[in-house]
């Protein structure tokens, strides 16, 4: 049977990578295959309604989504026949998520998808398994399979947190804030997220139960129920290094859990690859056991490093979240308008740049007592980090951002040519950061990583009080006026803050009770 290249699956050698050898053909690996949905036209029609902020657009339940939009049994059967013919076995199938995970030897996968897998070495990513060129699928799977992820397992994302170096003094008398102090400064509505579940996505690392117990009791809040969910060989594996992924995991749980201790915190652990990342978010979105109503993502990478099949597959999962009324909050990055790419250009971080997430940028906050005295764009210079933001080159301007412009740091406004990032912001500078406890040590952490769980906890409080999920919040937030504290000073490199939406802090930091009223 003839084979076709899978659209958008082309991989090139990552700059700075070199081939160090062939893969062992007998090694067993797992690969995530994503399939088309049933009723795609109806799905897109529902999506359009939700995107436009139509008050009549009602999200569907997870059960109804599975009935209407799951992968067709015929499509799954075709994939299984193909897998069997190539000595690949099915590890897990999830029709609702239109996902099948296959396992087999490198030799079998190379033959099945016409790829050549090699080991590469990269100065910052280390060793990874990679491929070049396209993935091919047979005629009868052409149009059925939308993505084949995990043949290449290079690290796809980085955590967006920054630990305050011990030699850097706090810039203000206020050395750091607890999440509860920030909830008060940002006037969050009362409540503890009772009955909600906050899903947190982690690509490595882990948490120590003793840290969480000690942290929450120190704040005087009841410890939330924290559940660890392993996805594709991931699991809660603390390394004991607070500067590594443990810092991210613990920070996310402590911020969300302190503000919404009545909620269940479900932590989805996976491996750092496009396959792991996309599958973990998909598992959280379709999780009928814990049913998160809001998901917090503090990891990402520049749009430019994603293949279009990965970008589209991820975006499709985020669309599913929107149709099911699940709010997804994503950190916009800690390397300013370049997103750390280093080619002198402007880049935005994905998944924050997806039009289906609430992209969370960063500010530098100063306070006196219970009131904010000053809040500006987070930009601590080249080494200290700055809030990610700018204009997407992968996604067009969404309906709710029509007519907005980005202001250049050197002056001059330009109408948005693509999705503008971020949507909202919050305290992110490590010099005015969050007081947390990681691997037994108290430390101060910043980064837009902290802003995603901050907003997620606010949404959990709102959902709990309302008794129903706020869902896809972007159209409502952009329509409402004055529900965020407008940040008008500072820049993140190429872009400057100004009145209204800007490409540094979006609509601004939360004025919690006003946000609750708007949603």
matplotlib code that plots the C-alpha trace (Angstrom):
import matplotlib.pyplot as plt

x = [0.0, 1.3, 2.3, 1.8, 3.9, 1.9, 1.2, 3.4, 5.5, 8.8, 11.7, 15.0, 18.2, 18.0, 20.7, 23.6, 22.7, 24.9, 24.3, 26.2, 25.0, 22.1, 19.4, 19.4, 16.8, 15.7, 14.9, 11.2, 9.6, 6.1, 4.5, 1.3, -0.9, -3.7, -6.8, -9.4, -12.6, -16.1, -18.5, -15.7, -18.0, -20.4, -17.4, -16.0, -19.5, -19.7, -16.1, -17.0, -19.9, -17.7, -14.9, -17.4, -18.4, -22.0, -23.9, -26.1, -23.0, -23.2, -20.2, -20.7, -20.0, -17.1, -19.6, -21.4, -18.1, -17.1, -20.4, -20.3, -16.7, -14.7, -12.6, -14.7, -14.5, -13.6, -10.7, -9.4, -9.8, -7.8, -5.0, -5.0, -4.8, -1.8, -0.1, -0.5, 0.9, 4.0, 4.4, 3.3, 1.0, -1.6, -0.7, -3.8, -6.6, -8.8, -11.6, -12.8, -9.4, -8.9, -5.6, -3.9, -0.6, 1.5, 4.5, 7.1, 10.8, 12.6, 13.0, 9.2, 8.4, 11.0, 9.4, 5.8, 6.3, 9.3, 11.6, 15.2, 15.8, 19.2, 20.8, 21.6, 23.7, 22.9, 24.8, 21.8, 19.3, 21.7, 21.2, 17.9, 16.4, 15.6, 14.6, 14.7, 12.2, 8.5, 6.6, 4.6, 1.3, -0.4, -3.3, -6.1, -4.8, -4.3, -6.6, -7.4, -4.1, -3.5, -0.2, 2.4, 4.3, 7.2, 9.4, 11.5, 11.9, 13.9, 13.0, 10.1, 9.6, 11.2, 9.7, 9.0, 10.2, 13.1, 14.6, 15.8, 19.6, 20.6, 22.9, 20.1, 18.4, 14.7, 14.0, 11.4, 10.8, 8.4, 10.9, 8.3, 4.6, 2.7, 0.0, -2.6, -1.1, -1.3, -4.9, -5.7, -3.8, -5.5, -8.9, -9.8, -13.4, -13.7, -13.8, -11.5, -12.4, -14.5, -15.6, -13.4, -10.3, -7.3, -5.2, -1.5, 0.8, 4.4, 7.1, 9.5, 10.4, 8.1, 7.0, 7.7, 4.6, 6.5, 7.1, 3.4, 2.3, 4.8, 4.0, 0.3, 0.4, 2.8, 0.2, -2.6, -4.6, -6.0, -3.8, -5.6, -6.0, -3.1, -3.3, -0.5, -1.5, 1.3, 1.1, 3.2, 5.9, 5.8, 5.3, 6.0, 9.8, 11.4, 15.1, 16.0, 17.2, 15.1, 16.6, 15.3, 11.7, 11.0, 11.0, 8.3, 6.1, 6.2, 5.7, 2.6, 1.0, 1.8, 0.3, -2.8, -3.3, -2.9, -5.5, -7.9, -7.3, -10.8, -10.0, -8.4, -5.0, -4.5, -0.9, -0.3, 3.3, 4.8, 8.1, 9.4, 8.7, 6.0, 4.3, 4.4, 3.3, 0.3, -0.8, -0.7, -2.9, -5.2, -5.4, -6.3, -8.9, -10.6, -10.2, -13.6, -12.3, -10.9, -12.7, -10.5, -12.5, -9.3, -5.8, -2.5, 0.5, 3.8, 5.9, 6.4, 8.8, 9.1, 6.5, 9.4, 10.6, 7.3, 6.5, 3.1, 1.7, 2.5, 1.2, -2.1, -2.4, -1.9, -4.3, -6.9, -6.7, -7.0, -10.1, -11.6, -11.0, -12.8, -15.9, -16.0, -15.9, -12.3, -10.2, -6.6, -4.0, -0.5, 2.6, 3.9, 7.6, 10.4, 12.7, 11.0, 10.0, 12.7, 11.5, 15.2, 15.6, 18.7, 18.3, 17.6, 13.9, 10.7, 9.1, 6.2, 5.9, 3.6, 1.1, 0.6, 0.2, -2.7, -6.0, -7.7, -5.7, -5.5, -1.9, -0.4, 2.4, 4.4, 4.6, 6.8, 4.6, 5.2, 2.8, 2.3, 0.1, -2.9, -2.7, -0.6, 1.7, 3.1, 2.9, 5.0, 6.1, 8.4, 11.8, 14.8, 17.3, 19.1, 20.0, 17.0, 14.3, 11.3, 7.7, 7.1, 4.8, 4.4, 2.6, 2.1, 3.3, 1.4, -2.2, -4.3, -5.9, -8.8, -12.2, -11.9, -8.5, -9.7, -8.7, -5.9, -2.3, 1.1, 3.2, 6.9, 9.4, 10.9, 7.4, 4.9, 1.8, 1.3, -2.1, -1.9, -1.0, -1.5, -2.7, -1.4, 0.3, -0.3, -4.0, -3.5, -0.6, 0.4, 3.4, 6.3, 9.6, 11.8, 12.8, 9.2, 8.3, 6.5, 7.5, 7.6, 9.1, 11.0, 12.9, 12.9, 14.2, 12.3, 13.0, 11.6, 10.5, 9.2, 8.5, 5.3, 5.1, 3.7, 1.1, -0.6, -1.5, -2.4, -5.1, -6.1, -6.8, -8.8, -10.9, -11.4, -12.8, -15.1, -16.3, -16.9, -19.0, -21.0, -21.5, -20.6, -17.4, -16.4, -15.0, -13.3, -13.0, -11.1, -14.1, -15.7, -12.5, -11.8, -15.5, -15.5, -13.9, -11.7, -11.7, -7.9, -5.4, -4.1, -0.2, 1.1, 4.8, 7.7, 8.7, 9.7, 12.4, 10.7, 7.2, 6.1, 3.1, 0.5, -3.2, -5.5, -4.2, -0.4, 2.1, 3.8, 1.0, -2.2, -5.2, -3.3, -3.2, -6.4, -9.0, -10.4, -14.0, -14.4, -13.1, -15.6, -18.5, -17.4, -17.3]
y = [0.0, 3.5, 5.8, 9.6, 12.1, 13.3, 17.0, 19.2, 16.3, 17.5, 17.6, 19.4, 19.0, 21.4, 24.1, 23.0, 19.3, 16.6, 12.9, 10.7, 7.3, 5.0, 3.9, 0.3, -1.3, -3.7, -0.8, -0.6, 2.9, 4.3, 6.6, 8.7, 8.6, 11.2, 10.6, 12.8, 13.5, 12.5, 15.3, 17.8, 20.4, 20.4, 20.6, 23.7, 25.3, 24.9, 26.2, 29.3, 30.0, 29.7, 31.8, 34.6, 34.7, 33.9, 33.7, 30.9, 28.7, 26.0, 23.8, 20.1, 17.6, 15.2, 12.4, 14.2, 15.2, 11.5, 10.5, 13.2, 13.9, 10.8, 9.1, 6.7, 3.0, 2.3, 4.7, 3.1, -0.4, 0.7, 1.9, -1.3, -3.4, -1.3, -1.6, -5.4, -5.7, -3.8, -5.8, -2.8, -3.3, -0.9, 0.3, 2.6, 3.8, 6.7, 7.3, 10.5, 12.0, 10.5, 9.1, 5.7, 4.9, 2.3, 0.3, -1.5, -1.7, 1.1, -1.2, -1.8, 2.0, 2.8, 0.4, 1.4, 5.1, 5.2, 7.1, 6.8, 7.3, 8.5, 9.7, 13.4, 15.5, 19.1, 21.5, 22.4, 19.6, 16.7, 13.5, 12.8, 10.5, 12.3, 12.1, 14.3, 14.6, 13.6, 10.7, 8.6, 6.8, 4.3, 5.3, 4.0, 6.1, 9.3, 11.9, 9.6, 10.0, 13.7, 13.4, 10.8, 12.0, 10.6, 9.1, 12.1, 12.7, 15.9, 18.1, 20.3, 22.8, 24.5, 25.5, 29.2, 29.9, 31.8, 31.4, 34.6, 34.4, 34.6, 37.6, 39.7, 41.8, 42.4, 45.7, 46.7, 46.4, 43.6, 40.7, 38.4, 37.6, 34.5, 33.4, 34.5, 38.0, 38.2, 37.0, 39.8, 42.5, 41.4, 41.4, 37.8, 36.8, 34.8, 31.0, 28.0, 26.3, 23.7, 20.9, 22.0, 20.3, 22.2, 20.2, 21.0, 19.7, 18.8, 17.6, 16.1, 16.5, 16.0, 17.1, 16.0, 15.4, 16.8, 20.1, 20.6, 19.6, 22.0, 24.8, 24.8, 24.4, 27.4, 29.5, 28.3, 26.8, 23.2, 21.1, 20.5, 17.0, 16.4, 13.5, 12.4, 11.1, 9.4, 9.8, 7.9, 6.7, 9.9, 10.1, 12.0, 11.8, 14.5, 14.9, 16.9, 19.8, 22.9, 24.6, 21.8, 20.8, 20.1, 23.9, 24.2, 21.3, 22.5, 26.1, 25.3, 23.1, 25.6, 28.6, 26.9, 25.0, 27.9, 30.0, 27.1, 24.6, 23.2, 22.1, 18.8, 19.4, 16.8, 16.8, 15.1, 14.0, 13.2, 13.2, 16.4, 15.8, 17.0, 13.6, 13.7, 17.3, 17.0, 13.7, 14.9, 18.0, 15.7, 13.3, 16.2, 17.6, 14.2, 13.0, 11.7, 10.7, 14.0, 16.3, 19.4, 22.6, 24.6, 23.5, 25.3, 25.0, 26.6, 25.0, 26.1, 26.8, 29.3, 28.7, 28.3, 25.0, 23.2, 21.2, 22.2, 18.7, 19.1, 22.7, 21.6, 18.5, 20.5, 23.3, 20.7, 19.4, 23.0, 23.5, 20.4, 22.0, 25.1, 23.2, 21.3, 24.5, 23.8, 27.0, 26.6, 29.1, 29.1, 31.0, 33.3, 32.8, 34.5, 35.7, 38.8, 39.5, 37.2, 34.2, 33.3, 32.4, 34.5, 35.4, 39.0, 38.6, 38.6, 35.3, 34.2, 31.0, 28.1, 26.9, 30.4, 31.7, 29.3, 31.4, 28.8, 29.5, 32.4, 33.5, 34.8, 37.4, 39.0, 42.2, 43.6, 44.4, 46.6, 46.9, 48.6, 46.7, 45.5, 47.8, 47.9, 50.9, 50.3, 47.6, 47.7, 45.2, 42.5, 43.2, 42.5, 42.8, 40.1, 37.8, 38.4, 37.6, 39.5, 38.6, 36.9, 38.7, 39.7, 38.7, 35.1, 34.1, 30.8, 31.9, 34.7, 37.5, 36.0, 37.7, 39.1, 40.8, 42.5, 46.2, 46.0, 47.1, 46.4, 49.3, 49.1, 50.0, 52.7, 54.2, 53.5, 51.3, 48.4, 46.7, 43.0, 40.8, 37.6, 36.5, 38.9, 37.5, 37.6, 38.1, 38.9, 39.2, 39.0, 39.3, 37.4, 39.2, 37.1, 40.3, 40.6, 37.0, 34.2, 32.7, 28.9, 25.8, 23.5, 20.3, 21.3, 24.9, 28.2, 30.2, 33.1, 32.2, 34.3, 33.7, 33.6, 30.1, 31.5, 33.6, 30.6, 28.8, 32.2, 32.8, 29.1, 29.3, 32.5, 30.7, 27.7, 30.1, 31.6, 28.2, 27.0, 30.0, 29.9, 26.2, 26.0, 26.4, 29.8, 27.9, 29.7, 33.1, 35.2, 36.7, 37.7, 39.3, 41.3, 42.6, 43.6, 46.9, 47.7, 44.2, 44.1, 46.6, 48.2, 48.2, 51.2, 51.3, 49.3, 47.1, 43.5, 44.2, 45.0, 45.9, 48.6, 48.7, 51.4, 52.0, 49.1, 45.8, 45.6, 42.9, 42.8, 42.4, 41.9, 43.4, 43.7, 42.0, 40.6, 42.7, 39.4, 40.4, 42.4, 39.4, 37.2, 39.5, 39.7, 35.9]
z = [0.0, -0.9, 1.9, 2.2, 4.2, 7.3, 6.9, 9.2, 10.5, 9.0, 11.4, 10.8, 12.7, 15.7, 15.4, 17.6, 17.5, 16.0, 15.3, 17.8, 16.7, 15.6, 17.9, 19.1, 16.8, 19.6, 22.1, 23.0, 22.9, 23.2, 20.6, 20.8, 17.7, 17.4, 15.2, 13.6, 15.6, 14.5, 13.7, 13.0, 11.3, 14.3, 16.6, 14.7, 14.8, 18.6, 18.8, 16.8, 19.1, 22.2, 20.7, 19.9, 23.6, 22.6, 25.9, 24.4, 23.7, 26.4, 27.0, 26.7, 29.5, 29.2, 28.7, 25.9, 24.2, 24.2, 22.6, 19.9, 19.1, 20.0, 17.3, 15.2, 16.0, 12.4, 12.5, 15.7, 14.1, 11.1, 13.2, 15.3, 12.1, 10.9, 14.3, 14.3, 10.8, 12.1, 15.3, 17.4, 20.4, 21.9, 25.4, 25.8, 23.7, 24.6, 22.0, 23.6, 23.4, 19.9, 21.1, 20.9, 22.5, 20.7, 21.9, 19.9, 18.9, 17.2, 14.2, 14.0, 14.3, 11.6, 9.2, 10.1, 9.6, 7.1, 9.5, 10.5, 14.2, 15.5, 18.7, 18.8, 21.2, 22.0, 24.3, 26.4, 25.7, 26.2, 24.3, 22.6, 20.0, 16.9, 13.2, 10.1, 7.3, 7.4, 8.9, 6.4, 6.8, 4.5, 2.2, 4.5, 7.4, 5.3, 6.8, 9.7, 11.6, 12.5, 14.5, 15.4, 18.4, 20.4, 17.7, 18.5, 22.2, 22.4, 25.4, 24.1, 26.9, 29.8, 33.2, 33.5, 37.1, 38.5, 42.0, 43.5, 43.8, 47.5, 46.8, 45.2, 47.9, 47.7, 45.9, 48.4, 52.2, 51.2, 50.7, 49.2, 49.3, 50.4, 47.9, 50.5, 50.6, 46.8, 46.8, 49.3, 47.3, 44.1, 46.0, 45.3, 46.2, 49.4, 49.1, 49.0, 45.7, 47.5, 45.1, 42.2, 40.8, 39.5, 37.1, 37.0, 34.1, 35.0, 32.6, 35.2, 38.9, 41.8, 45.2, 48.8, 50.9, 53.9, 52.1, 51.3, 54.9, 56.5, 54.0, 54.3, 58.1, 58.2, 56.3, 58.6, 55.7, 55.5, 53.2, 49.9, 48.6, 46.1, 43.7, 41.4, 38.0, 35.9, 32.1, 29.6, 32.1, 34.0, 37.8, 41.0, 41.1, 43.2, 42.4, 45.6, 43.4, 44.0, 40.9, 38.7, 37.9, 41.6, 42.0, 39.3, 40.6, 44.3, 43.4, 41.3, 44.0, 46.8, 45.1, 43.8, 47.0, 49.4, 47.6, 46.8, 49.7, 49.3, 45.7, 44.7, 43.1, 40.4, 39.2, 35.8, 35.5, 32.1, 30.2, 28.6, 24.9, 22.6, 22.9, 26.7, 27.0, 24.6, 26.0, 29.6, 28.8, 26.9, 29.9, 32.2, 29.8, 29.3, 32.9, 34.0, 37.5, 38.8, 36.3, 36.5, 35.8, 35.4, 34.2, 35.0, 32.6, 33.6, 30.8, 27.2, 24.4, 21.5, 18.8, 16.3, 17.9, 17.4, 14.3, 12.8, 13.5, 17.3, 17.3, 15.7, 17.8, 21.0, 19.8, 19.1, 22.7, 23.9, 21.7, 23.3, 26.7, 25.7, 24.4, 27.7, 29.8, 31.1, 31.6, 30.7, 32.2, 30.6, 31.6, 28.8, 29.5, 31.4, 28.7, 27.5, 23.9, 22.5, 24.4, 24.8, 21.1, 20.6, 16.9, 17.5, 16.6, 18.6, 19.6, 21.8, 23.9, 23.1, 24.5, 25.9, 22.3, 21.6, 21.2, 23.5, 26.7, 29.1, 28.6, 31.9, 31.8, 34.5, 36.7, 39.4, 42.4, 45.4, 48.2, 51.6, 54.0, 52.1, 49.1, 45.9, 45.8, 42.3, 39.6, 36.5, 33.7, 35.1, 33.5, 35.7, 32.9, 30.8, 33.7, 36.0, 33.4, 32.0, 31.2, 27.8, 25.4, 21.8, 18.6, 17.4, 13.9, 14.2, 15.1, 13.5, 15.6, 17.6, 17.4, 20.9, 20.1, 16.9, 16.7, 19.3, 18.7, 20.2, 21.3, 20.5, 23.3, 21.0, 20.4, 17.7, 17.7, 15.2, 14.7, 15.8, 12.9, 14.9, 18.4, 21.0, 24.1, 27.1, 28.1, 31.8, 34.3, 37.9, 40.2, 38.6, 39.5, 41.8, 43.5, 44.8, 44.4, 46.1, 49.5, 49.0, 50.5, 48.1, 49.0, 52.6, 52.1, 52.2, 49.1, 47.0, 43.5, 40.6, 36.9, 34.9, 36.2, 39.4, 37.5, 35.9, 39.2, 40.7, 38.0, 38.1, 41.8, 41.3, 38.6, 41.0, 43.7, 41.1, 39.7, 43.3, 44.2, 41.0, 41.0, 37.4, 35.4, 34.0, 31.0, 28.1, 29.7, 27.1, 25.2, 28.5, 29.9, 26.8, 26.7, 30.4, 31.2, 34.2, 35.7, 35.7, 37.2, 34.0, 33.9, 32.0, 32.8, 31.7, 28.7, 28.1, 25.5, 22.2, 23.6, 26.0, 28.4, 27.9, 28.7, 27.8, 26.4, 25.8, 24.7, 28.1, 30.7, 28.5, 30.2, 33.5, 36.9, 38.5, 40.4, 41.7, 42.6, 39.4, 37.4, 39.2, 38.4, 34.7, 34.4]

ax = plt.figure().add_subplot(projection="3d")
ax.plot(x, y, z, "-o")
ax.set_aspect("equal")
plt.show()
